[in-house]
Amino acid sequence: MSPLLPTRRSIYKTPAQLRAMIEPGLITAAALDAVRALIAPGVTTLELDAAASAVITGRGAKSNFQMVRGYRHTICASVNEQVVHGIPSARGLEPGDIVSIDAGAEFEGWNGDSAFTAVVPDASRPALVAEREELSRVTEGSLWAGIAALATARHLGEVSAAVQDHIDGAGHGYGILREYVGHGIGRKMHESPSVFNYRVPDPGAQVRPGLAVAIEPMVVIGDQATFVEDDEWTVSTVDGTAGSHWEHSVAVHDGGIWVLTAPDGGAAGLAPFGVIPREIGEET
């Protein structure tokens, strides 16, 4: 969800701080699960927003999106050509829509941030649904490819390369957003360092215990060029093609990596890559 971020002095956290990030990550995951269960034709994105809000506040946390100046909702809901930062509204979802939901929770001063994409079923347009489901599948796959690379990477640039390689390897010619990238996470939802979804000349920050990042590929069927709509938030494609956005917050610790916004720590998503996540233990 983050634009490019400046580099700050320290980006690494203590083991205790990483452990403190587990609960906000799980709360974020629960909020997104509640939203996912409601996605259907006719449901409004405001209703999805209310469902996420109920989970977050019900577990004693706050929506960190509402802490961003000028934004008053719990989620971002981006539909079709909207890639990220879409504002919830009274518009009902329609069959065949592709919708990306982004949310985050702050709990006891620590943050979680995650996103997923879903396609609303439409039996009358199977080709459209298949095209959009493939976009979502590839985008999600690139997220897990990046997370898997984080397990052995020496620098974040290797994560960026893994994300791009997965997208390019699908052979669809998808566009990868350049102006919006992943980010560090911790006391603030958006911290240094930036996590690119494409190769860059700079190797990037060193990957070592204490690093916590939100990896979030944003991928479109057509050209990567976007513009910000008149609401000053919603980022949409210039060519009108559909977009997809997937995200997880991940911690690097002495024992390995742990996906903070996945209840299983990322075990299912990482299994195809042969990576086993390790819980953040007291000894790390």
C-alpha positions as CSV (number, residue, x, y, z in Angstrom):
1,M,0.0,0.0,0.0
2,S,3.0,2.3,0.4
3,P,4.6,4.7,-2.0
4,L,8.4,4.8,-2.1
5,L,9.8,5.4,1.4
6,P,12.9,7.2,2.6
7,T,15.6,5.1,4.3
8,R,15.8,5.6,8.1
9,R,18.6,4.8,10.6
10,S,17.3,1.6,12.1
11,I,15.0,-1.0,10.6
12,Y,15.6,-4.0,12.8
13,K,13.6,-5.0,15.8
14,T,14.3,-7.0,18.9
15,P,12.9,-10.5,19.4
16,A,10.4,-9.2,21.9
17,Q,9.2,-6.6,19.5
18,L,8.7,-9.2,16.8
19,R,6.7,-11.3,19.2
20,A,4.6,-8.3,20.0
21,M,3.7,-8.1,16.3
22,I,2.1,-11.5,16.2
23,E,-1.3,-10.5,17.7
24,P,-1.9,-7.5,15.4
25,G,-1.1,-9.8,12.5
26,L,-3.6,-12.4,13.6
27,I,-6.3,-9.7,14.2
28,T,-5.7,-8.4,10.7
29,A,-6.0,-11.9,9.3
30,A,-9.3,-12.5,11.2
31,A,-10.7,-9.2,9.8
32,L,-9.9,-10.2,6.3
33,D,-11.3,-13.7,6.8
34,A,-14.6,-12.0,7.9
35,V,-14.6,-9.9,4.7
36,R,-13.8,-12.9,2.4
37,A,-16.7,-14.8,3.8
38,L,-19.1,-12.0,2.8
39,I,-18.0,-11.4,-0.8
40,A,-21.0,-12.1,-3.1
41,P,-23.1,-10.3,-5.7
42,G,-25.0,-7.4,-4.1
43,V,-22.9,-7.0,-1.1
44,T,-21.6,-3.4,-0.8
45,T,-18.0,-2.6,0.0
46,L,-19.3,-0.5,3.0
47,E,-20.8,-3.7,4.4
48,L,-17.4,-5.4,4.0
49,D,-15.8,-2.4,5.8
50,A,-18.2,-2.8,8.7
51,A,-17.4,-6.5,9.0
52,A,-13.7,-5.8,9.2
53,S,-14.2,-3.0,11.7
54,A,-16.3,-5.3,14.0
55,V,-13.5,-7.9,14.2
56,I,-10.7,-5.4,14.8
57,T,-12.6,-3.4,17.5
58,G,-14.0,-6.6,19.0
59,R,-10.5,-7.9,19.7
60,G,-9.4,-4.7,21.3
61,A,-7.4,-3.3,18.4
62,K,-7.7,-0.2,16.2
63,S,-7.9,0.2,12.4
64,N,-4.5,1.5,11.4
65,F,-6.0,2.7,8.1
66,Q,-8.1,5.1,10.1
67,M,-4.9,6.6,11.6
68,V,-3.8,7.7,8.1
69,R,-4.7,11.4,7.9
70,G,-7.9,11.9,5.8
71,Y,-8.9,8.3,5.7
72,R,-11.9,7.2,7.8
73,H,-12.5,3.6,6.7
74,T,-11.2,0.2,8.1
75,I,-10.4,-1.3,4.7
76,C,-9.5,-0.3,1.2
77,A,-11.7,-2.0,-1.4
78,S,-10.5,-1.8,-5.0
79,V,-12.8,-3.1,-7.7
80,N,-11.9,-4.0,-11.3
81,E,-9.6,-1.3,-12.7
82,Q,-9.0,0.1,-9.2
83,V,-5.8,-1.5,-8.1
84,V,-5.2,-0.1,-4.6
85,H,-6.6,2.4,-2.1
86,G,-10.2,2.1,-3.2
87,I,-12.7,3.7,-0.8
88,P,-15.6,1.6,0.5
89,S,-19.0,2.8,-0.9
90,A,-22.6,1.8,-1.2
91,R,-21.9,0.2,-4.6
92,G,-22.9,-3.4,-4.6
93,L,-20.5,-6.0,-6.0
94,E,-21.5,-7.4,-9.3
95,P,-20.9,-10.9,-10.8
96,G,-17.5,-11.0,-12.4
97,D,-16.1,-8.2,-10.4
98,I,-12.5,-8.6,-9.1
99,V,-12.1,-7.0,-5.7
100,S,-8.9,-6.4,-3.6
101,I,-9.3,-5.9,0.1
102,D,-6.5,-4.3,2.1
103,A,-6.7,-3.9,5.9
104,G,-4.6,-3.5,9.0
105,A,-4.8,-3.5,12.8
106,E,-2.9,-1.8,15.5
107,F,-2.7,-3.6,18.8
108,E,-0.8,-2.3,21.8
109,G,1.3,0.0,19.6
110,W,2.2,-2.6,16.9
111,N,0.8,-3.1,13.4
112,G,-0.3,-5.7,11.0
113,D,-1.1,-5.2,7.3
114,S,-2.4,-7.7,4.7
115,A,-4.5,-7.9,1.5
116,F,-6.2,-10.4,-0.7
117,T,-8.0,-10.5,-4.0
118,A,-11.3,-12.3,-4.8
119,V,-13.4,-12.7,-8.0
120,V,-17.2,-12.6,-7.7
121,P,-18.6,-15.7,-9.4
122,D,-20.4,-15.2,-12.7
123,A,-21.6,-18.3,-14.6
124,S,-22.6,-16.2,-17.6
125,R,-19.1,-14.9,-18.3
126,P,-16.7,-17.8,-17.6
127,A,-13.9,-16.4,-19.8
128,L,-13.9,-13.1,-17.8
129,V,-13.9,-14.9,-14.5
130,A,-11.1,-17.2,-15.6
131,E,-8.9,-14.3,-16.8
132,R,-9.4,-12.5,-13.5
133,E,-8.8,-15.6,-11.4
134,E,-5.6,-16.2,-13.2
135,L,-4.5,-12.7,-12.5
136,S,-5.2,-13.2,-8.8
137,R,-3.5,-16.6,-8.8
138,V,-0.3,-15.3,-10.3
139,T,-0.3,-12.2,-8.0
140,E,-0.7,-14.4,-4.9
141,G,1.9,-16.8,-6.2
142,S,4.4,-13.9,-6.6
143,L,3.7,-12.9,-3.0
144,W,4.6,-16.3,-1.8
145,A,7.6,-16.5,-4.1
146,G,8.9,-13.3,-2.5
147,I,8.2,-14.5,1.0
148,A,10.0,-17.8,0.2
149,A,13.0,-15.8,-1.1
150,L,13.1,-13.8,2.1
151,A,13.9,-17.1,4.0
152,T,17.4,-17.3,2.3
153,A,18.0,-13.8,0.9
154,R,20.9,-11.7,2.0
155,H,19.3,-8.5,0.7
156,L,15.8,-7.4,-0.1
157,G,16.6,-7.0,-3.8
158,E,16.5,-10.8,-4.0
159,V,12.9,-10.7,-2.8
160,S,12.0,-8.1,-5.4
161,A,13.6,-10.3,-8.1
162,A,11.7,-13.4,-7.0
163,V,8.4,-11.5,-7.2
164,Q,9.1,-10.2,-10.7
165,D,10.4,-13.6,-11.9
166,H,7.2,-15.3,-10.8
167,I,5.0,-12.8,-12.6
168,D,7.0,-12.7,-15.8
169,G,7.3,-16.5,-15.7
170,A,3.5,-16.8,-16.0
171,G,3.9,-15.5,-19.5
172,H,0.9,-13.2,-19.6
173,G,2.7,-9.9,-20.0
174,Y,1.1,-8.5,-16.8
175,G,2.1,-5.1,-15.7
176,I,3.7,-4.5,-12.2
177,L,3.0,-1.2,-10.5
178,R,6.1,0.8,-10.1
179,E,5.0,3.7,-8.0
180,Y,3.5,1.6,-5.2
181,V,5.6,-0.9,-3.3
182,G,5.9,-2.9,-0.1
183,H,7.4,-1.5,3.1
184,G,8.7,-2.1,6.6
185,I,6.2,-2.5,9.4
186,G,6.3,-2.2,13.2
187,R,5.4,0.7,15.4
188,K,4.0,2.4,12.3
189,M,2.1,0.7,9.5
190,H,4.5,2.1,6.9
191,E,8.2,2.1,7.8
192,S,11.5,1.8,6.0
193,P,12.7,-0.1,4.0
194,S,10.8,-0.1,0.7
195,V,10.2,-3.6,-0.8
196,F,10.0,-3.4,-4.5
197,N,8.1,-5.8,-6.6
198,Y,10.5,-5.6,-9.5
199,R,14.3,-5.7,-10.0
200,V,16.2,-2.6,-9.0
201,P,19.9,-1.9,-9.3
202,D,20.4,-1.4,-5.5
203,P,20.6,-4.7,-3.6
204,G,18.4,-3.2,-0.9
205,A,18.4,-3.5,2.8
206,Q,20.2,-6.4,4.5
207,V,18.0,-9.3,5.4
208,R,18.8,-10.4,9.0
209,P,17.0,-11.1,12.2
210,G,14.8,-8.3,13.3
211,L,13.6,-7.3,9.9
212,A,9.8,-7.0,9.5
213,V,8.3,-6.2,6.1
214,A,5.0,-6.1,4.3
215,I,5.5,-7.7,0.8
216,E,2.7,-6.7,-1.5
217,P,2.7,-7.2,-5.3
218,M,0.2,-5.1,-7.2
219,V,-0.3,-6.5,-10.7
220,V,-2.5,-5.5,-13.6
221,I,-3.6,-7.3,-16.8
222,G,-2.5,-4.5,-19.0
223,D,-0.1,-1.6,-18.8
224,Q,1.2,-0.7,-15.3
225,A,0.4,3.1,-15.7
226,T,-2.0,4.3,-13.1
227,F,-3.6,7.6,-12.0
228,V,-5.2,8.7,-8.7
229,E,-9.0,9.3,-9.1
230,D,-10.8,12.5,-8.0
231,D,-11.3,11.1,-4.5
232,E,-7.6,11.6,-4.0
233,W,-7.2,8.0,-2.9
234,T,-8.2,5.4,-5.4
235,V,-5.4,4.2,-7.8
236,S,-6.8,3.0,-11.1
237,T,-5.2,1.8,-14.3
238,V,-5.0,4.2,-17.2
239,D,-6.0,1.6,-19.7
240,G,-9.0,0.4,-17.7
241,T,-7.7,-3.2,-17.2
242,A,-8.2,-5.1,-14.0
243,G,-5.7,-5.3,-11.1
244,S,-4.9,-7.6,-8.2
245,H,-3.2,-7.0,-4.9
246,W,-2.0,-9.5,-2.3
247,E,0.0,-8.7,0.9
248,H,1.4,-10.3,4.0
249,S,3.5,-8.9,6.9
250,V,6.5,-11.1,7.5
251,A,9.1,-11.3,10.3
252,V,12.7,-12.5,10.0
253,H,14.2,-13.9,13.2
254,D,17.0,-16.2,14.4
255,G,15.0,-19.3,13.6
256,G,13.8,-18.3,10.1
257,I,10.8,-16.5,8.9
258,W,7.2,-16.2,10.2
259,V,4.2,-14.7,8.3
260,L,2.6,-12.6,10.9
261,T,-0.7,-12.2,9.0
262,A,-1.3,-15.9,8.3
263,P,-2.7,-18.0,11.2
264,D,-0.4,-20.9,10.1
265,G,2.7,-18.6,9.9
266,G,2.6,-19.1,6.1
267,A,3.0,-22.9,6.1
268,A,0.5,-23.6,3.4
269,G,1.7,-20.8,1.1
270,L,5.3,-21.7,1.5
271,A,5.0,-25.4,1.1
272,P,5.3,-25.4,-2.7
273,F,8.6,-23.6,-2.3
274,G,10.0,-26.1,0.2
275,V,10.2,-23.5,3.0
276,I,9.0,-24.2,6.5
277,P,8.2,-21.2,8.6
278,R,9.5,-21.1,12.2
279,E,7.6,-19.6,15.1
280,I,9.3,-16.7,16.8
281,G,10.5,-18.3,20.0
282,E,11.7,-16.9,23.3
283,E,15.2,-17.9,22.5
284,T,15.5,-15.8,19.4
